[in-house]
Amino acid sequence: MDEKTKNLKIMIVEDDPLIRQLYEQVLSQKGYQVICVAADGAEAIQLYRKLEEKPDLIILDFRMPKKNGLEVSQEILDYNSSTDILMISGDPILDRKAVISRGLNVMQKPVNINALLQEIRTIGGY
């Protein structure tokens, strides 16, 4: 793992505790800095605003309680338009074109961990 990868700061926003734990465990084992984890959209916004060091990448579930992924991504991008966001959705009605047009990256659930890691490397420019 190179220095650039080690320095990539990631926030995970996922309401399913098993998936959230899996992402955190795998990304940490691969040397990424998981700096923040949230269980719903409202918590994500609250935690994001409190972070002194903002994440380079946010892995964001689409369908969550309190605020969905599109609402969360809009608030975060309004705050910092250069934030990279990877939206992960198991929702078949998610309009991929609308999400992509907002500058978001998209993956469909179920997520293959190797594909997730490759997507993170691609987004990070590795």
Secondary structure in CASP SS format (residue, H / E / C, confidence):
PFRMAT SS
TARGET T0000
AUTHOR 0000-0000-0000
METHOD secondary structure of the structure
MODEL  1
M C 1.00
D C 1.00
E H 1.00
K H 1.00
T H 1.00
K H 1.00
N C 1.00
L C 1.00
K E 1.00
I E 1.00
M E 1.00
I E 1.00
V E 1.00
E C 1.00
D C 1.00
D C 1.00
P H 1.00
L H 1.00
I H 1.00
R H 1.00
Q H 1.00
L H 1.00
Y H 1.00
E H 1.00
Q H 1.00
V H 1.00
L H 1.00
S H 1.00
Q H 1.00
K C 1.00
G C 1.00
Y C 1.00
Q E 1.00
V E 1.00
I E 1.00
C E 1.00
V E 1.00
A E 1.00
A C 1.00
D C 1.00
G H 1.00
A H 1.00
E H 1.00
A H 1.00
I H 1.00
Q H 1.00
L H 1.00
Y H 1.00
R H 1.00
K H 1.00
L C 1.00
E C 1.00
E C 1.00
K C 1.00
P C 1.00
D C 1.00
L E 1.00
I E 1.00
I E 1.00
L E 1.00
D E 1.00
F C 1.00
R C 1.00
M C 1.00
P C 1.00
K C 1.00
K C 1.00
N C 1.00
G H 1.00
L H 1.00
E H 1.00
V H 1.00
S H 1.00
Q H 1.00
E H 1.00
I H 1.00
L H 1.00
D H 1.00
Y H 1.00
N C 1.00
S C 1.00
S C 1.00
T C 1.00
D E 1.00
I E 1.00
L E 1.00
M E 1.00
I E 1.00
S E 1.00
G C 1.00
D C 1.00
P C 1.00
I C 1.00
L C 1.00
D C 1.00
R H 1.00
K H 1.00
A H 1.00
V H 1.00
I H 1.00
S H 1.00
R C 1.00
G C 1.00
L C 1.00
N E 1.00
V E 1.00
M E 1.00
Q E 1.00
K C 1.00
P C 1.00
V C 1.00
N C 1.00
I H 1.00
N H 1.00
A H 1.00
L H 1.00
L H 1.00
Q H 1.00
E H 1.00
I H 1.00
R H 1.00
T H 1.00
I H 1.00
G H 1.00
G C 1.00
Y C 1.00
END
